[in-house]
Structure formats: C-alpha cells, structure tokens
Amino acid sequence: MTHPRLREWKYLAGTMFVGLAAMVSMVLLLACVVLVVTLPLLPKVAGLARGLAAFERRRTGEFLGTAIPAPPRPGGDPFVELLSVSTRRDVVWLVMQAFLGSLAGAVAVGSPAGVVQNIVFASVWPYFPGITSSIDMPIRSWGDAGLTLATAAAYGLMGLLFVPPLARWYARVSAARLAPPSQTLVERLAEVTATRAAALEAHGTELRRIERGLHDGTQNRLVAVVMHLGMAERALRRNPEAALPLLLTAQNAATDALTELREVVRSIYPPVLADRGLEGAVTSLAAHCAIPCTLGIGELPRVPAAVEAAAYFVIAEALTNAVKHSGAKEITVGLWAQDRTLVVEVTDDGMGGADEGQGSGLLGIRRRVDAFDGITEISSPSGGPTVVRVAIPTGA
C-alpha cells in the first residue's frame, strides 16, 4: 500500500506533466484557429484535448477515490461538437491545467529536486570552486556549504508542508472543472425524458430484430419441417421406402431451426451469463477474440441481470469493432465496479479514427448504455489508440 504522502506527491508531480501536455494541446488549438489552412485539423486536435481531459478525469478520480463523470457529448458533425458545452468545459480545463496545474506540479517536482541538487553541490564544492546553490548563492567555504545544506532542508520541509494540501486542493478544483455542470431540475427532466425515449427506441429495435430472426429464419425452417413431414406421411401410404429420405430432410430442418432458435435466445440473454456469471462470460469473450486480448477484472458484486447483459454486449460489440476495423495487434479489456457503477473499458492499439456516425456499432453501444442512464466515452484519435469506456449504474 502506497504511503499517503508519496501518493500525494506522485499525483501532484504527474499534474505538472499533464499541464505541459495541456500547454502543447492549447498551442495546437490556437494554431488551428489562427492559421486558416489548418482549420480542418481542429476537430482532430480537439479530440486529442478531450482524450487528455478523459485521462485526467480517470487519474484524478483514482486519487480522490470517486468516479468523475464525463460531460455528455453530442454526436454528429465534428464541427458542431466543437461548440458543445462539454467541449467548452474541456477547453477551460485545458487552460487551467496548462498554467495552474503546471505551477502546482512544479512544487512537487521542485522540492525533491532542490533537496538533491543542494546536497550534491554542498558535497562537491571543493572540486568546483564558485559553484552556486539553487538560490544562486556561491559556495566558497564549508560555511557556505552548511547554508546550502540548510537550503536543501528548507526544500524538503516545503515539500512536506505544502505538497499534500496542495495536491488535495488541486484535485478537488480539477475534478469540479472536469465534471459536468450541475443540472437544473428542468435539464435533468429533459435528459431523463430523452433517455427514456432512447430506451424505448432501443427496446423496439431489439424486438424488431428478434421478430425478424424468428420470422425469416426459425419460422421458415419449421414450415419446411411440417411440409417434409406431410410429404413423408403421404409417401408412407404409397411407398414406405421413399419416406425415409423425407424424414431425414425433416430432421435436418428441425435441427437447423433449433440452432437458429438458440442463436436468437443467446442474443436476448447469453446462456453463458446464467451459467458462468459476468466474469466467466467476459473471460470467454476474450478467449475467443481473434486478436490477443488482455483481461483485467476487479472485484464484481452481484448486479441486476439487465446490467450484466448490457456490459457483456458492450464488450462483445467493442471487440467485434476492433477485430473488423482497427487493425490492432492487442486489445485490453477492463471490468470493475466503482461507486455503484459497473465500469467497462476496452482499449485497442489500432489505427484509431473510429467514428460513431460511420456505423451502428459504437452508436449501438451508446444507445444501450443510455438506456441505463449511463455514461459512454469514446476516444479514437487518428493513429490510435481507441478507448471505449462506459459506466453503467447498477442501482445497488
């Protein structure tokens, strides 16, 4: 178990490096806006900024011990998405992180660096006369070396006194900026209404899919069974020897109908979930994936069957998309429970560039999760990696 002070130092030190990345992203965004020829690249650069915000959302959430939900992102035209509330909040966080985050992180990095630098300089000054300490004080005697060691102690004391509260304070400030804005009752009612409509539409789509599967496949095969049995009955009356091939054909048709019926039932609620639970079902998915798949499963409490099925189908769809379109060499699947939420994260090292508007797979994942009032984050910059992360409330 990591010591709390070391954990706080690691978080704040990481904040400086995230701040530097935010500064680079901010410069790229400004360049895309100022230089007209680079304007078409603006959605791609904004996607990088959103990916950085999503990374910091996870990092800060882990430090605080609570999940930070992502602001909802509208689908559709990428330039329209640039004007959304979620993008504006991410840009404001980007500016804050570039300046305030870098300064706060510099305290965590500078304090141990100052300790090491001053101790080393105080030790080697006889070999390098006139060397200066970190506060630009020349070291020409052992007395100066003693003052330099005192400076090193001051840096260490500064780290011990200021880094822990500064890390906790900045984590709370960053979390407040990264989280969605507080919603009014009217906004929440509108969101619930939209979610309910999406759930009803998804339910209707699922019913139509099941009906097509039964009508176009299973029903036709059962009709063929009945037809061949009728022909076999007539053959038994006239020529019993001719009835055997008809009976065998009817048997094969019945077997095919049973197979298709099992496929339809499996698409409603996979039997592997009932037999082996969510962990076993996901392990089976990973084992049968055409791309090498690394699985990380945390402790999973028992959740409602509908939530288990949603998580299973999200992983199955994400793996299918990665196999078909990503060109990835490795996929990582994460599954864990956190604060009454089931979290699924699927990452592939493929070419990236996944777009919800170009196919039904990712859009289907979002609609399935929206039906549970969950959160879907999809990050897929050009060149990869692609990260699909969903959080489904368990209601427990």
C-alpha positions as CSV (number, residue, x, y, z in Angstrom):
1,M,0.0,0.0,0.0
2,T,1.4,3.4,-1.0
3,H,2.1,5.9,1.8
4,P,-0.4,8.8,1.6
5,R,2.4,11.4,1.3
6,L,4.1,9.6,-1.5
7,R,0.7,9.1,-3.2
8,E,0.0,12.9,-3.0
9,W,3.5,13.7,-4.3
10,K,3.0,11.3,-7.3
11,Y,-0.3,12.9,-8.1
12,L,0.9,16.4,-8.0
13,A,4.1,15.6,-9.9
14,G,2.0,14.0,-12.6
15,T,-0.1,17.1,-12.7
16,M,2.9,19.1,-13.9
17,F,3.5,16.7,-16.9
18,V,-0.2,16.7,-17.7
19,G,0.0,20.5,-17.5
20,L,2.8,20.5,-20.1
21,A,0.8,18.3,-22.4
22,A,-2.2,20.7,-21.9
23,M,0.0,23.6,-22.9
24,V,1.1,21.8,-26.1
25,S,-2.6,21.0,-26.9
26,M,-3.6,24.6,-26.2
27,V,-0.9,25.9,-28.6
28,L,-2.0,23.4,-31.3
29,L,-5.7,24.5,-30.9
30,L,-4.7,28.2,-31.2
31,A,-2.6,27.4,-34.3
32,C,-5.5,25.6,-35.9
33,V,-7.8,28.6,-35.3
34,V,-5.2,31.3,-36.3
35,L,-3.8,29.6,-39.3
36,V,-6.8,29.2,-41.7
37,V,-5.1,26.4,-43.7
38,T,-5.0,24.2,-40.5
39,L,-8.7,24.8,-39.6
40,P,-9.8,21.3,-40.9
41,L,-7.5,19.8,-38.3
42,L,-9.3,21.5,-35.5
43,P,-11.7,18.5,-34.7
44,K,-8.7,16.1,-34.6
45,V,-6.8,18.4,-32.2
46,A,-9.9,18.9,-30.1
47,G,-10.2,15.1,-29.9
48,L,-6.6,15.0,-28.5
49,A,-7.6,17.6,-25.9
50,R,-10.7,15.6,-25.0
51,G,-8.6,12.5,-24.7
52,L,-6.2,14.3,-22.3
53,A,-9.2,15.5,-20.2
54,A,-10.5,11.9,-20.1
55,F,-7.1,10.7,-18.9
56,E,-7.0,13.3,-16.2
57,R,-10.6,12.5,-15.2
58,R,-9.6,8.9,-14.5
59,R,-6.3,9.9,-12.8
60,T,-8.0,12.5,-10.5
61,G,-10.9,10.1,-9.8
62,E,-8.5,7.4,-8.7
63,F,-6.7,9.9,-6.4
64,L,-9.9,11.1,-4.9
65,G,-11.4,7.6,-4.7
66,T,-14.5,8.6,-6.6
67,A,-15.5,8.4,-10.3
68,I,-15.7,11.7,-12.2
69,P,-18.4,11.5,-14.8
70,A,-17.7,12.9,-18.2
71,P,-19.9,15.6,-19.7
72,P,-22.3,14.3,-22.3
73,R,-21.0,14.6,-25.9
74,P,-23.4,15.2,-28.8
75,G,-22.9,13.0,-31.8
76,G,-23.0,14.1,-35.4
77,D,-20.9,16.8,-37.1
78,P,-17.5,17.2,-35.5
79,F,-17.5,21.0,-36.0
80,V,-20.9,21.2,-34.3
81,E,-19.5,19.2,-31.4
82,L,-16.7,21.8,-31.0
83,L,-19.4,24.2,-29.9
84,S,-20.9,21.9,-27.3
85,V,-20.9,22.6,-23.6
86,S,-18.7,19.6,-22.9
87,T,-16.0,20.8,-25.3
88,R,-16.1,24.3,-23.9
89,R,-15.6,22.9,-20.4
90,D,-12.7,20.7,-21.5
91,V,-11.0,23.8,-23.2
92,V,-11.4,25.8,-19.9
93,W,-9.9,22.9,-18.0
94,L,-7.1,22.8,-20.6
95,V,-6.2,26.5,-20.0
96,M,-6.4,26.0,-16.2
97,Q,-4.2,22.8,-16.3
98,A,-1.6,24.5,-18.6
99,F,-0.9,27.3,-16.2
100,L,-2.2,26.5,-12.7
101,G,-1.6,22.7,-13.0
102,S,1.9,23.2,-14.2
103,L,2.7,25.6,-11.4
104,A,1.2,23.3,-8.7
105,G,3.0,20.3,-10.1
106,A,6.3,22.3,-10.1
107,V,6.1,22.4,-6.3
108,A,6.1,18.6,-6.1
109,V,8.9,18.2,-8.7
110,G,11.0,21.2,-7.5
111,S,11.1,20.3,-3.8
112,P,12.9,16.9,-4.1
113,A,15.0,18.3,-7.0
114,G,16.1,21.2,-4.8
115,V,17.0,18.8,-2.0
116,V,19.1,16.6,-4.2
117,Q,20.7,19.5,-6.1
118,N,21.8,21.4,-2.9
119,I,23.1,18.3,-1.2
120,V,25.2,17.3,-4.2
121,F,26.5,20.9,-4.7
122,A,27.4,21.2,-1.0
123,S,29.4,17.9,-1.3
124,V,31.4,18.7,-4.4
125,W,32.1,22.4,-4.0
126,P,35.8,21.8,-3.2
127,Y,36.2,20.3,-6.7
128,F,34.2,23.1,-8.3
129,P,35.0,26.3,-6.5
130,G,32.4,29.0,-7.0
131,I,29.6,26.6,-7.8
132,T,26.2,28.2,-6.9
133,S,23.3,26.7,-5.0
134,S,19.7,26.6,-6.2
135,I,19.2,30.0,-4.8
136,D,22.2,31.4,-6.7
137,M,24.5,31.6,-3.7
138,P,28.2,30.9,-4.5
139,I,29.7,28.1,-2.4
140,R,33.3,29.1,-1.5
141,S,33.7,27.6,2.0
142,W,32.3,25.0,4.3
143,G,30.2,27.6,5.9
144,D,28.6,28.3,2.5
145,A,28.2,24.5,2.2
146,G,26.4,24.4,5.5
147,L,24.0,27.1,4.3
148,T,23.4,25.1,1.2
149,L,22.5,22.1,3.2
150,A,20.1,24.2,5.2
151,T,18.6,25.3,1.9
152,A,18.2,21.6,1.0
153,A,16.4,21.1,4.3
154,A,14.1,24.0,3.5
155,Y,13.2,22.5,0.2
156,G,12.4,19.2,1.9
157,L,10.3,21.0,4.6
158,M,8.5,22.9,1.9
159,G,7.6,19.6,0.2
160,L,6.4,18.1,3.4
161,L,4.3,21.1,4.4
162,F,2.9,22.2,1.0
163,V,2.6,19.2,-1.3
164,P,-0.1,17.2,0.5
165,P,-2.6,20.0,1.0
166,L,-1.8,21.4,-2.5
167,A,-2.4,18.0,-4.1
168,R,-5.8,17.6,-2.4
169,W,-6.8,21.2,-3.2
170,Y,-5.9,21.0,-6.8
171,A,-7.5,17.5,-7.2
172,R,-10.8,19.0,-6.0
173,V,-10.5,22.0,-8.3
174,S,-9.7,19.9,-11.3
175,A,-12.5,17.4,-10.5
176,A,-15.0,20.3,-10.3
177,R,-13.9,21.6,-13.7
178,L,-13.7,18.1,-15.4
179,A,-17.2,17.0,-14.1
180,P,-20.4,18.0,-15.9
181,P,-22.1,21.2,-14.7
182,S,-24.8,21.0,-12.1
183,Q,-28.1,20.4,-13.7
184,T,-31.3,22.2,-13.0
185,L,-34.4,20.1,-12.4
186,V,-35.8,21.1,-15.9
187,E,-32.5,20.0,-17.6
188,R,-32.5,16.7,-15.6
189,L,-36.1,16.1,-16.5
190,A,-35.3,16.7,-20.2
191,E,-32.3,14.3,-20.0
192,V,-34.4,11.6,-18.3
193,T,-37.1,12.1,-21.0
194,A,-34.6,11.7,-23.8
195,T,-33.0,8.7,-22.1
196,R,-36.4,7.1,-21.7
197,A,-37.2,7.7,-25.4
198,A,-33.8,6.2,-26.4
199,A,-34.5,3.2,-24.2
200,L,-37.9,2.7,-25.8
201,E,-36.4,3.0,-29.2
202,A,-33.7,0.6,-28.4
203,H,-36.2,-1.8,-27.0
204,G,-38.4,-1.5,-30.1
205,T,-35.3,-2.1,-32.3
206,E,-34.4,-5.2,-30.3
207,L,-38.0,-6.6,-30.6
208,R,-38.0,-6.0,-34.4
209,R,-34.6,-7.8,-34.6
210,I,-35.9,-10.7,-32.7
211,E,-39.1,-10.8,-34.7
212,R,-37.1,-10.8,-38.0
213,G,-34.8,-13.6,-36.7
214,L,-37.8,-15.7,-35.7
215,H,-39.9,-14.9,-38.9
216,D,-37.2,-15.1,-41.5
217,G,-35.2,-18.0,-40.1
218,T,-36.8,-20.2,-37.5
219,Q,-40.4,-19.9,-38.7
220,N,-39.4,-20.8,-42.3
221,R,-37.4,-23.8,-41.2
222,L,-40.3,-25.0,-39.0
223,V,-42.6,-24.6,-42.0
224,A,-40.2,-26.7,-44.0
225,V,-40.2,-29.4,-41.3
226,V,-44.0,-29.5,-41.4
227,M,-44.0,-29.7,-45.2
228,H,-41.5,-32.6,-45.3
229,L,-43.4,-34.5,-42.6
230,G,-46.5,-34.1,-44.6
231,M,-44.7,-35.4,-47.7
232,A,-43.3,-38.3,-45.6
233,E,-46.8,-39.2,-44.4
234,R,-48.1,-39.4,-47.9
235,A,-45.1,-41.4,-49.0
236,L,-45.7,-43.9,-46.1
237,R,-49.2,-44.6,-47.5
238,R,-48.0,-45.1,-51.1
239,N,-44.3,-46.2,-50.9
240,P,-42.8,-46.6,-47.4
241,E,-39.2,-46.8,-48.7
242,A,-39.5,-43.3,-50.2
243,A,-40.4,-41.8,-46.8
244,L,-37.0,-42.3,-45.2
245,P,-35.2,-39.5,-47.2
246,L,-38.1,-37.1,-46.5
247,L,-37.9,-37.9,-42.7
248,L,-34.1,-37.3,-42.7
249,T,-34.6,-34.0,-44.5
250,A,-37.3,-33.0,-41.9
251,Q,-34.9,-34.0,-39.1
252,N,-32.1,-31.8,-40.6
253,A,-34.5,-28.9,-41.0
254,A,-35.7,-29.3,-37.4
255,T,-32.0,-29.3,-36.2
256,D,-31.3,-26.1,-38.2
257,A,-34.5,-24.5,-36.7
258,L,-33.3,-25.4,-33.2
259,T,-29.9,-23.9,-33.9
260,E,-31.3,-20.7,-35.1
261,L,-33.7,-20.5,-32.2
262,R,-30.8,-20.9,-29.8
263,E,-29.0,-18.1,-31.6
264,V,-32.0,-15.8,-31.1
265,V,-32.2,-16.7,-27.4
266,R,-28.5,-16.2,-27.0
267,S,-28.8,-12.7,-28.5
268,I,-31.5,-11.8,-25.9
269,Y,-29.6,-13.1,-22.8
270,P,-26.5,-15.2,-23.4
271,P,-26.7,-18.5,-21.6
272,V,-23.0,-18.2,-20.6
273,L,-24.1,-15.3,-18.3
274,A,-26.5,-17.5,-16.5
275,D,-24.1,-20.4,-16.3
276,R,-20.8,-18.7,-15.5
277,G,-21.7,-15.1,-14.4
278,L,-20.4,-11.9,-15.9
279,E,-16.7,-12.6,-15.1
280,G,-16.8,-16.0,-16.8
281,A,-18.8,-14.7,-19.8
282,V,-16.3,-11.9,-20.4
283,T,-13.4,-14.3,-20.0
284,S,-14.9,-16.5,-22.7
285,L,-15.3,-13.5,-25.0
286,A,-11.6,-12.5,-24.5
287,A,-10.5,-16.1,-25.1
288,H,-12.4,-16.4,-28.4
289,C,-11.3,-13.0,-29.7
290,A,-9.3,-13.1,-32.9
291,I,-6.9,-10.5,-31.6
292,P,-4.8,-11.2,-28.5
293,C,-6.8,-9.9,-25.6
294,T,-5.5,-8.9,-22.1
295,L,-8.2,-9.1,-19.4
296,G,-8.3,-7.2,-16.1
297,I,-11.3,-7.8,-13.9
298,G,-11.7,-6.3,-10.5
299,E,-14.0,-7.5,-7.7
300,L,-17.5,-7.6,-9.1
301,P,-20.6,-7.6,-6.8
302,R,-23.8,-9.2,-8.0
303,V,-25.6,-6.8,-10.2
304,P,-29.0,-7.0,-12.0
305,A,-29.2,-9.3,-15.0
306,A,-30.0,-6.5,-17.3
307,V,-26.8,-4.6,-16.3
308,E,-24.7,-7.8,-16.7
309,A,-26.2,-8.3,-20.2
310,A,-25.5,-4.7,-21.1
311,A,-21.9,-4.9,-20.0
312,Y,-21.5,-8.2,-21.9
313,F,-22.9,-6.9,-25.1
314,V,-20.8,-3.6,-24.8
315,I,-17.6,-5.7,-24.6
316,A,-18.7,-8.1,-27.4
317,E,-19.6,-5.2,-29.7
318,A,-16.3,-3.3,-28.9
319,L,-14.3,-6.4,-29.6
320,T,-16.1,-7.1,-32.8
321,N,-15.5,-3.5,-34.0
322,A,-11.8,-3.8,-33.1
323,V,-11.4,-7.0,-35.0
324,K,-13.2,-5.7,-38.0
325,H,-11.9,-2.2,-38.4
326,S,-9.0,-1.3,-36.1
327,G,-6.0,-3.3,-37.4
328,A,-4.9,-3.7,-33.8
329,K,-2.4,-6.2,-32.5
330,E,-3.5,-6.2,-28.9
331,I,-6.7,-5.4,-27.0
332,T,-7.1,-4.7,-23.3
333,V,-10.4,-5.2,-21.6
334,G,-11.0,-3.8,-18.1
335,L,-14.1,-4.5,-16.0
336,W,-14.6,-3.3,-12.4
337,A,-17.2,-1.9,-10.0
338,Q,-16.9,1.5,-8.5
339,D,-19.4,3.6,-6.5
340,R,-22.5,1.6,-7.5
341,T,-21.3,1.7,-11.1
342,L,-20.1,-1.0,-13.4
343,V,-17.2,0.3,-15.5
344,V,-16.1,-1.3,-18.8
345,E,-13.0,-0.1,-20.7
346,V,-11.9,-1.6,-24.0
347,T,-8.6,-0.3,-25.5
348,D,-7.0,-1.4,-28.7
349,D,-3.7,-0.3,-30.2
350,G,-5.1,0.0,-33.7
351,M,-5.1,2.9,-36.3
352,G,-7.9,4.8,-34.4
353,G,-10.2,7.2,-36.2
354,A,-13.4,5.3,-35.1
355,D,-16.5,7.4,-35.8
356,E,-19.9,6.8,-34.4
357,G,-21.5,8.4,-37.4
358,Q,-20.0,5.8,-39.8
359,G,-21.6,2.7,-38.4
360,S,-24.1,1.3,-36.0
361,G,-21.6,-0.5,-33.6
362,L,-20.4,2.4,-31.5
363,L,-23.8,4.1,-31.7
364,G,-25.4,0.9,-30.6
365,I,-23.1,0.8,-27.5
366,R,-24.0,4.4,-26.6
367,R,-27.7,3.8,-27.0
368,R,-27.6,0.6,-24.9
369,V,-25.7,2.4,-22.1
370,D,-28.0,5.5,-22.4
371,A,-31.0,3.2,-21.7
372,F,-29.5,2.7,-18.2
373,D,-28.7,6.4,-17.7
374,G,-25.1,5.5,-18.0
375,I,-22.0,7.3,-19.5
376,T,-20.2,6.5,-22.6
377,E,-16.7,7.9,-23.5
378,I,-15.2,7.1,-26.9
379,S,-11.7,8.3,-27.6
380,S,-10.2,7.4,-31.0
381,P,-7.6,9.9,-32.3
382,S,-6.0,9.2,-35.7
383,G,-3.2,6.7,-35.2
384,G,-4.8,5.3,-32.1
385,P,-5.3,4.0,-29.5
386,T,-9.1,3.6,-29.4
387,V,-10.6,3.6,-25.9
388,V,-14.3,2.8,-25.3
389,R,-15.2,3.4,-21.7
390,V,-18.7,3.0,-20.3
391,A,-20.1,3.4,-16.8
392,I,-23.4,1.7,-16.1
393,P,-25.3,2.4,-12.8
394,T,-26.1,-0.8,-11.0
395,G,-28.8,0.6,-8.7
396,A,-27.3,-1.3,-5.8
